C-alpha cells in the first residue's frame, strides 16, 4: 500500500509575507499573494479531509496566482505540492509534469530548496516505477542540495526515503539510522507530520526486527499525532500498521481486527476501493484464525490479496 507521506511536506513552508498596497483613501484589501495563500490553506485542509482532486484544483489556482505576481519561489513550492496531490490521486504523469516544472523553475531562479524537493519527489516516482537505482540517485541529490541550503524538511524527507530503500534491501541498521536522523530534524523543526511519518516507519522496522513492544509504542505515538492533526489518510496508515504488527506477533488479534475495520471505514470514506478490499481480506483471515472468539464485524470471506504493509516515504 503506497502512502501519501512519502513526499516533501511543503505545507509548513507557506510564505508569511503580505504583498499588497492600499490607496490613501481606500481601506486595506487582500492582494493576490494573500489570496494565493488562502487557496493553499484551503487545499491543505481539503487534502487532510481526503478530497485530493478538490485539493489539487485549489493548489493549481494558488500556483496560477503566484505566477501572476512573478513569485517564483512560491510558484515552485506550489508545483511541488500540486505534484504531491496528483501523485496521491493516482496521476503519476501529472505529478511528473509538476515536479519537472518545479525543478526547472527553481534552477533558473536559484531556489535550491524547492529544486531539492522536486528531486526528492521525482525519486518517489522512480521508485514507484521500480527503478530503485534512479530513485537512490534522486534522493542523494536532494539530500546534498538540501544540506547546502539548510532546507531541513527536504533533508528529513531524503533521509527517510534513503532509509526506506535500505529497509527494502534488508539493511535494518542503516534504515534505522536514517529514520532516526530524520526524526531528530522533524522534532527540531516541530514538523508534526514528519515526526508521525518517521515514528510509523520506525514502528514497521521494529516489527520486522521482532521488537513488538517498541513497534507498538512507536506506532501508537504516530497514531496519536495524526489524530491530533486530523490527517485522515495518515490515521488509516497508522491503523493498518498497528493491525499488522499485532497480527504478525500473535498478540491481541481481536484488537488487530478492530483497528483494521476502522482503517476500512476510512478507506471507504476516501473511495480507496483497493485498500478496502485489502482490509477486508486481512480481516477475513484474522477472523478465521479467531474462530468462535472473533469479534463482531468479522467478514466471512476473503475478498482480495493482503497489502504489502509498506512504510511511508516523504
Buried (B, 14 or more C-beta within 10 A) or exposed (E): BBBBBBBBBBBEBBBEEEBEEEEEEEEEEEBBBBBBBBBBBBBBBBBBBBBBBBBBBBBBBBBBBBBEBEBBBBBBBBBBBBBBBBBBBEBBEBBBBBBBBBBBBBBEBEBBBBBBBBBBBBBBBBBBEEBBEBBBBBBBBBBEBBBEBEBBBBBBBBBBBBBBBBBEEEBBEBBBBBBBBBBBBBBEBEBBBBBBBBBBBBBBBBBBBEBBEBBBBBBBBBBEBBEEBEBBBBBBBBBBBBBBBBBBBEEEBBBBBBBBBBBBBBBEEBEBEEBBBBBBBBBBBBBBEBEEEBBEEBBEEBBBEBBEBBBBBB
